[in-house]
Amino acid sequence: MRGLSPEITFDDFTKVDIRLGTIVNAEPFPEARKPAFKLTIDFGPDIGIKKSSAQVTQLYTPEQLAGRRVAAVVNFPPRQIGPMMSEVLCLGFPDKDGAVVLLDVDRDAPNGGRLF
C-alpha cells in the first residue's frame, strides 16, 4: 500500500470528471492481458453510453455487474485495450487481498451525476 500522493489544489481535483453510471452489459474479455470484463455503462443523456475494460473478475461475475452503479473517470483519453477502446476508468478500492471492490453510492442518484 502506498502512502499519500503529493498535495494538489482544488483546481487540480476539479479537472478529474468523475460521474455515476449504470452498467448495462458486462461480458468476459479474453483478449485482455490481465483478466477483465468489457463493460457497457450508461452515464445518462449528456454523456451517453461508454465502454470500459475493468479488472474486477476476482470479486464479480458479469451477472452481478449488470445493473450495478459505478463511479468512473469520464475525461481521460480513450485507451486501446486489446481490440477494444476503453473510454472510461471505473473506480474501486483494493480489498485485503488486492482485488478491486467497485465504488458505489448508497442512495439513488441520476446517471451522469458528477462527484464533488
C-alpha positions, 0 to 999 in steps of 0.5 A, a space after each residue: 500500500 502506498 502512502 499519500 500522493 503529493 498535495 494538489 489544489 482544488 483546481 487540480 481535483 476539479 479537472 478529474 470528471 468523475 460521474 455515476 453510471 449504470 452498467 448495462 452489459 458486462 461480458 468476459 474479455 479474453 483478449 485482455 492481458 490481465 483478466 477483465 470484463 468489457 463493460 457497457 455503462 450508461 452515464 445518462 443523456 449528456 454523456 451517453 453510453 461508454 465502454 470500459 475494460 475493468 479488472 474486477 473478475 476476482 470479486 464479480 461475475 458479469 451477472 452481478 455487474 449488470 445493473 450495478 452503479 459505478 463511479 468512473 473517470 469520464 475525461 481521460 483519453 480513450 485507451 486501446 485495450 486489446 481490440 477494444 477502446 476503453 473510454 472510461 476508468 471505473 473506480 474501486 478500492 483494493 480489498 485485503 487481498 488486492 482485488 478491486 471492490 467497485 465504488 458505489 453510492 448508497 442512495 439513488 442518484 441520476 446517471 451522469 451525476 458528477 462527484 464533488 
